């Protein structure tokens, strides 16, 4: 295997070296807006699903795949798409991706079949896969290493706030227009960003290494099969053969990908990177961050709209304050990360996310906006503390010419974490809701019981038509939902606590080093299994001690 982890002599891509300060920050602006479009479109359709169901007669399964078809295709194509951007040019990947995304986004306006809309969303996912990794890789190759963490922090803040922007945009459009307006918005935004992207410079891997198509097929299949199984879990149950079979198949294909990569001269992804504590901390941190973030949104959106009675637009405005700590902490990451180190930033961030989720368990049907907001702000501070450092850790662990693949790893961990978070939160919520509500429905007709047990939304809809018994049914359903939300958030919080503990023990600290007992446990195994320590290179200060001007000792040889 060619050593893809050797230090790059370039501080900045040659084609971008003459960029002015304004040119670099214009590139940063365009890249941040591009990724904001991709991520916000993942969540924007959720509020429009009832209207889509009425107009297209889509089933619940079809509605699920109108949203998830985009996510699954995006996740499985990220790594090969990132490699294509590295090989043939990152601006070109952005432009092709934006063109595909825009055309696929306008298509549902002219379609009336749920299956056709699902296909159009899947095609949009292809475009998104070309866009997402290129936004970060073109950015990191444009900024000198001493400015890179600041740029990555701003990008990460924008990416993490994208869901809130998506909710807000959808709420505004649905308040004034029909659901088709969302697709008009996607297409118009894509065209505007296509024009803006034409004004930035490109970068690429000048070594022109060949693409590993075998690896691309394996990792694409692994992610697609695994995410499909996870997405189906809330509907079918975790013990269903399709669910666990797909997840096991995804893991097996992922293991096969790792074996193949270790044997390839030019691998798609050098899997030895996961032996680096900074890279592994970044990947694990982002996975659990988005696991909690999307699991929380899945539960909280239902609570705000169905229990508190917020409209989609009111819900969107209620979430806006969460973006403030995320953006501020992302933009100032270059100030606090050298002082506290990767270990403290990520472990504390994950702990605060878990603490915020745990505090949300005490909400009830009579809670007000203040009761809801202060735990969510704790969660937002946690997100802001760890999202930029984890992204920076992944990107700075990889040489400049492989930034597209590194960005794809960053993005793939986000997608997998988000899918698993929604599946876990949704499964726990659905199972507990049915278990708690069922005994109280003994006196209701079978048809009412069946609808009420399906979801809180259906229970409230049926309750509105029952007359005097409707109030009792609504109270039972709301109580069951709040108790189920309590358990779902508790599970998320416990898993975040486990992740925070792992990061606190495993991650490199302020001096750039792991704890000595961890080094002793891992050094001999790493040397034996991977053929020696992973080559080190300038990491932009993610692991560097703060008192030596940004230089650091290699982790493998403290």
Secondary structure as the mmCIF struct_conf table of DSSP 4:
data_model
#
loop_
_struct_conf.conf_type_id
_struct_conf.id
_struct_conf.beg_label_comp_id
_struct_conf.beg_label_asym_id
_struct_conf.beg_label_seq_id
_struct_conf.end_label_comp_id
_struct_conf.end_label_asym_id
_struct_conf.end_label_seq_id
TURN_TY1_P TURN_TY1_P1 UNK A 4 UNK A 5
BEND BEND1 UNK A 6 UNK A 6
HELX_LH_PP_P HELX_LH_PP_P1 UNK A 7 UNK A 8
BEND BEND2 UNK A 9 UNK A 9
BEND BEND3 UNK A 11 UNK A 12
HELX_RH_3T_P HELX_RH_3T_P1 UNK A 14 UNK A 16
TURN_TY1_P TURN_TY1_P2 UNK A 17 UNK A 18
HELX_RH_AL_P HELX_RH_AL_P1 UNK A 21 UNK A 43
TURN_TY1_P TURN_TY1_P3 UNK A 44 UNK A 45
HELX_RH_3T_P HELX_RH_3T_P2 UNK A 46 UNK A 48
HELX_RH_AL_P HELX_RH_AL_P2 UNK A 49 UNK A 56
HELX_RH_AL_P HELX_RH_AL_P3 UNK A 60 UNK A 88
HELX_RH_AL_P HELX_RH_AL_P4 UNK A 90 UNK A 107
HELX_RH_3T_P HELX_RH_3T_P3 UNK A 108 UNK A 110
HELX_RH_AL_P HELX_RH_AL_P5 UNK A 114 UNK A 140
TURN_TY1_P TURN_TY1_P4 UNK A 141 UNK A 142
BEND BEND4 UNK A 143 UNK A 143
HELX_RH_AL_P HELX_RH_AL_P6 UNK A 145 UNK A 160
TURN_TY1_P TURN_TY1_P5 UNK A 161 UNK A 161
HELX_RH_AL_P HELX_RH_AL_P7 UNK A 162 UNK A 176
BEND BEND5 UNK A 177 UNK A 177
TURN_TY1_P TURN_TY1_P6 UNK A 179 UNK A 179
HELX_RH_AL_P HELX_RH_AL_P8 UNK A 180 UNK A 197
TURN_TY1_P TURN_TY1_P7 UNK A 198 UNK A 199
BEND BEND6 UNK A 200 UNK A 200
TURN_TY1_P TURN_TY1_P8 UNK A 206 UNK A 207
HELX_LH_PP_P HELX_LH_PP_P2 UNK A 209 UNK A 211
HELX_RH_AL_P HELX_RH_AL_P9 UNK A 213 UNK A 236
TURN_TY1_P TURN_TY1_P9 UNK A 238 UNK A 239
BEND BEND7 UNK A 240 UNK A 240
HELX_RH_AL_P HELX_RH_AL_P10 UNK A 241 UNK A 263
BEND BEND8 UNK A 265 UNK A 266
BEND BEND9 UNK A 268 UNK A 269
HELX_RH_3T_P HELX_RH_3T_P4 UNK A 271 UNK A 275
BEND BEND10 UNK A 276 UNK A 276
HELX_RH_AL_P HELX_RH_AL_P11 UNK A 277 UNK A 302
HELX_RH_PI_P HELX_RH_PI_P1 UNK A 303 UNK A 307
BEND BEND11 UNK A 308 UNK A 308
HELX_RH_AL_P HELX_RH_AL_P12 UNK A 312 UNK A 319
TURN_TY1_P TURN_TY1_P10 UNK A 320 UNK A 321
HELX_RH_AL_P HELX_RH_AL_P13 UNK A 322 UNK A 331
TURN_TY1_P TURN_TY1_P11 UNK A 332 UNK A 332
HELX_RH_AL_P HELX_RH_AL_P14 UNK A 333 UNK A 359
HELX_RH_3T_P HELX_RH_3T_P5 UNK A 360 UNK A 362
TURN_TY1_P TURN_TY1_P12 UNK A 365 UNK A 366
HELX_RH_AL_P HELX_RH_AL_P15 UNK A 369 UNK A 396
TURN_TY1_P TURN_TY1_P13 UNK A 397 UNK A 397
BEND BEND12 UNK A 398 UNK A 398
HELX_RH_3T_P HELX_RH_3T_P6 UNK A 400 UNK A 402
HELX_RH_AL_P HELX_RH_AL_P16 UNK A 403 UNK A 438
HELX_RH_3T_P HELX_RH_3T_P7 UNK A 439 UNK A 441
TURN_TY1_P TURN_TY1_P14 UNK A 442 UNK A 443
BEND BEND13 UNK A 444 UNK A 444
HELX_RH_AL_P HELX_RH_AL_P17 UNK A 446 UNK A 454
HELX_RH_AL_P HELX_RH_AL_P18 UNK A 456 UNK A 463
TURN_TY1_P TURN_TY1_P15 UNK A 464 UNK A 465
BEND BEND14 UNK A 466 UNK A 466
TURN_TY1_P TURN_TY1_P16 UNK A 467 UNK A 467
HELX_RH_AL_P HELX_RH_AL_P19 UNK A 468 UNK A 506
BEND BEND15 UNK A 507 UNK A 507
TURN_TY1_P TURN_TY1_P17 UNK A 510 UNK A 511
BEND BEND16 UNK A 512 UNK A 512
HELX_RH_AL_P HELX_RH_AL_P20 UNK A 516 UNK A 530
TURN_TY1_P TURN_TY1_P18 UNK A 531 UNK A 531
BEND BEND17 UNK A 532 UNK A 532
HELX_LH_PP_P HELX_LH_PP_P3 UNK A 533 UNK A 536
TURN_TY1_P TURN_TY1_P19 UNK A 540 UNK A 541
BEND BEND18 UNK A 542 UNK A 543
TURN_TY1_P TURN_TY1_P20 UNK A 546 UNK A 550
HELX_RH_3T_P HELX_RH_3T_P8 UNK A 555 UNK A 557
#
